[in-house]
Amino acid sequence: MENYDVLVIGAGVVGSATARELSRYQLRIAVLEKELDVGCGNSSRNTGMLHAGFTYKTGSLRAECAVEGNREFDQVAEELGVPFHRTGKLVVGFTEHDRENILKYKAIGEANGVEGMRMITKEEIAAIDPNAGGEFAMFVPSSGILDPMQYTIALAENAAQNGAEFFFGEEVTWICRKNEENLYLVQTKTSAFHTKWVINCAGMYASRISAMLGYPDYPVKGFKGEYFVLDKKAGEFLSIPVYPAPNDKGGFSTHATPTIDKNVLVGPDSYVTEGWEDYAVTKEHMDGLYSDGKKMFKQMKPEYFIRNFAGIRWKRVNPETGEVLDFLLEADEGHPNTVNLVGIESPGITCALPLARRAAEKLVKKEQPQRNLQFNPVRKTEKRFSEMDDKEREEAIRENPQYGEIVCRCETVTRAEILKAIHNPLGVHTVTGIKNRTRATMGRCQGGYCETRITQMLEEELGICPKQVRFGKKDSYMFTGRVREMEGSEREGSEQGVNKG
């Protein structure tokens, strides 16, 4: 059992950002994640918006971090090699009540420090994007779009590049304070870790970890939202996120958002769920999304639908009134050497690094660790084959012939890119992990052509048998037996056919 200076629980966007901030110092850092990759919870199950910060209560930690995270993101995206477009956002209205709510939250945004918001007419909406709905709108120039999974991967890889260690498949089950040694013993289902500090970034399970650390098991409530994913043909008709006027409490109903990869997301709706990982989608809610989505995006058509998914925002709530509470970041002296983050949901992507800095600051202020003079904030990335021009493609193939074999036809992902993803810095070896790093299987056919090729490459590169290949989760084995058994004569004929070919 090795000793660490600090152990981060959870490798979502906030946990990965916290590991990166801590790696600026000379510390032994470990990150424990119950899944087999980073960002498997709501860090990847969201709209991928960089929020401006106009619907959050002035003076709240949520508002403060949203505005701070928004302002710095151009530099962050450049450092980490994360694709990002500051598209702006349209918040559209249809009624006078909509106008009142938009103006209300415009004023809140201005108080929070959000810059450049302005009201525009229907004609101005059409000039910005003719496929956006609405009789009038607020234009918010500071909003933007990014790939939240790519961002989380980038944060984690940069943290690992600077010395942090990631342990996947390690679900924390028990935490004990060993006062005589000034250490915590953190037990998972398979391992044990000693650490001086513990930082709770466990996302939806943060309340459970909070209780293990001696803090309250804070009440939380899950607000589930479902989404449609539209293919890139629909993306040709939408250049800017289109949101409806916020409701009286500052929430949004169904909106239409272009993705960084030129798809369109329509959703989410919002309803309470009791299931911790209830990611099923339902016909009832899909029908509602379709009806509401058409108001935001005129090209909301069934022929563009390629996939759907759901996410859950676990909000900290007042158990008596049901009121949604602010983000919680605490470091109580009664629970020495701990930082506890609970109720971190939307806009968690935007707030991740500001929250991480505040969490790391608690440790730094007390321990005064030396700076890591080797810290490098830059994560090197390579241009995707799909984004290269013909000359760049020719050069890539000349240097590495494996760029000449297309594995995923829909997204134009090459064998060279799949191989690099298999040997990624975090050691993630699931089919979903390869998908999240390359976009293979994300196209129109959703893996119908390339998924079997990817599993074969995983087998060959890792030297494993088919039964060891996993889709995403710990027990999600792709194969539990032979897909097809051939009789002797059939096998012989098949082999002869292969030889003749």
WOCORQUI-V99384 format. One record per residue. PSI is psi in whole degrees, -180 to 180 (999 if undefined). BURIAL is b if it has 16 or more other C-alpha atoms within 10 Angstrom, else e. Layout:
PSI,BURIAL / PSI,BURIAL
//
This chain:
123,e / 154,e / 140,b / 155,b / -36,b / 139,b / 124,b / 127,b / 115,b / 125,b / 43,b / -164,b / -37,b / -42,b / -42,b / -39,b / -38,b / -42,b / -41,b / -44,b / -40,b / -30,b / -2,b / -9,b / 163,b / 84,b / 148,b / 114,b / 132,b / 143,b / 124,b / 130,b / 130,b / -26,b / -179,b / 9,b / 170,b / 159,b / 32,b / -11,b / -137,b / -5,b / -25,b / -10,b / 66,b / -175,b / -18,b / 33,b / 140,b / 107,b / 153,b / -39,b / 34,b / -4,b / 8,b / 141,b / 128,b / 132,b / -8,e / 156,e / -37,b / -48,b / -44,b / -46,b / -33,b / -47,b / -42,b / -46,b / -36,b / -46,b / -32,b / -3,e / -26,b / -45,b / -42,e / -46,b / -39,b / -43,e / -43,b / -4,b / 38,b / 123,b / 136,e / 136,b / 125,b / 82,b / -25,b / 176,b / 144,b / 125,b / 103,b / 152,b / 159,b / -23,e / 169,e / -32,e / -39,e / -44,b / -42,b / -44,e / -41,b / -45,b / -34,b / -47,b / -20,b / -43,b / -40,b / -44,b / -43,b / -38,e / -31,e / -12,b / 11,b / 130,b / 150,b / 1,e / 140,b / 151,e / 141,b / 162,b / 174,e / -37,b / -39,e / -35,e / -49,b / -34,e / -33,e / -48,e / 109,b / -14,b / 3,b / 141,b / -177,b / 145,b / -22,e / 172,b / 163,b / 127,b / 127,b / 97,b / -20,b / -11,b / 157,b / 177,b / 147,b / 170,b / 109,b / -30,b / -43,b / -37,b / -45,b / -44,b / -44,b / -44,b / -46,b / -44,b / -39,b / -36,b / -44,b / -40,b / -31,b / 16,b / -11,b / 145,b / 133,b / 134,b / 114,b / 158,b / 26,b / 90,b / 122,b / 130,b / -18,e / 140,e / 132,b / 135,e / 121,b / 87,e / -38,e / -25,e / -3,e / 40,e / 159,b / 141,b / 118,b / 118,b / 132,b / -177,b / -20,e / -15,e / 176,e / 145,e / 139,b / 137,b / 149,b / -40,b / 148,b / 130,b / 120,b / 107,b / 42,b / 8,b / -122,b / -25,b / 16,b / -34,b / -37,b / -45,b / -38,b / -47,b / -37,e / -30,b / -7,b / -4,e / 173,b / 153,e / 84,e / 136,b / 133,e / 157,b / 137,b / 121,b / 109,b / 143,b / 138,b / 155,b / 150,b / 142,b / 124,b / 146,b / 178,b / -18,b / -36,e / -33,b / -21,b / -17,e / 3,b / 123,b / -8,b / 143,b / 136,b / 113,b / 147,b / 165,b / 139,b / 150,b / -177,e / -23,e / 2,e / 3,e / 165,e / 144,b / -161,b / 132,b / 167,b / 128,b / 125,b / 145,b / 167,b / -22,b / 15,e / 18,b / -176,b / 134,b / 133,b / 118,b / -172,b / 165,b / -169,b / 126,b / 157,e / 137,e / 149,b / -14,e / 126,e / -37,e / 50,e / 82,e / 15,b / 148,e / 155,b / 151,e / -40,e / -46,e / -32,b / -40,b / -40,e / -41,e / -40,b / -45,b / -46,e / -35,b / -33,b / -24,b / -31,b / -36,b / 112,b / -19,e / 25,b / 91,b / 142,e / -30,e / -14,e / -9,b / 126,b / -17,b / 163,b / 164,b / 174,b / 153,b / 162,b / 124,b / 110,b / 104,b / 140,b / 130,b / 155,b / 117,e / -22,e / -40,e / -18,e / 2,e / 134,e / 130,e / 166,e / 163,b / 145,b / 124,e / 112,b / 155,e / 83,b / 132,e / -21,e / -13,e / 77,e / 144,b / 40,b / 150,b / 129,b / 117,b / 121,b / 145,b / 28,b / 102,b / -147,b / 133,b / 70,b / -33,b / -49,b / -36,b / -4,b / -54,b / -42,b / -41,b / -41,b / -41,b / -41,b / -36,b / -47,b / -34,b / -33,b / -43,b / -47,b / -41,e / -37,e / -41,e / -23,e / 53,e / 157,e / 147,e / 144,e / 98,e / -14,e / -1,e / 132,b / 114,e / -7,b / 129,e / 119,b / 136,e / 161,e / 147,e / 137,e / 146,e / -38,b / -22,e / -4,e / 152,e / 176,e / -40,e / -43,e / -37,e / -43,b / -42,e / -42,e / -43,b / -37,e / -41,e / -32,e / 101,e / -19,e / -13,b / -15,b / -3,b / 117,e / 121,b / -44,b / 108,b / -39,b / -43,b / 4,b / 56,b / 131,b / 166,b / -40,b / -41,b / -38,b / -43,b / -42,b / -37,e / -38,b / -36,b / 42,e / 157,e / -23,e / -6,b / 33,e / 129,b / 37,b / 161,b / -42,b / -37,b / -39,b / -42,b / -47,b / -20,b / -17,b / -19,b / 4,b / 137,b / 1,b / 0,b / -160,b / -39,b / -4,e / 44,e / 1,b / -34,e / -44,e / -16,b / -41,b / -34,e / -37,e / -42,b / -39,b / -40,e / -38,b / -44,b / -49,b / -44,e / -34,e / -8,e / 40,e / 164,e / 163,e / -35,b / -9,e / -7,b / 130,b / 147,b / -55,b / -54,b / 173,b / -40,e / 19,e / 62,e / 134,e / -35,b / 135,e / -1,e / -176,e / 137,e / -37,e / 131,e / 128,e / 141,e / 162,e / -49,e / -36,e / -41,e / -40,e / -45,e / -38,e / -43,e / -37,e / -39,e / -39,e / -43,e / -41,e / -35,e / 999,e
//
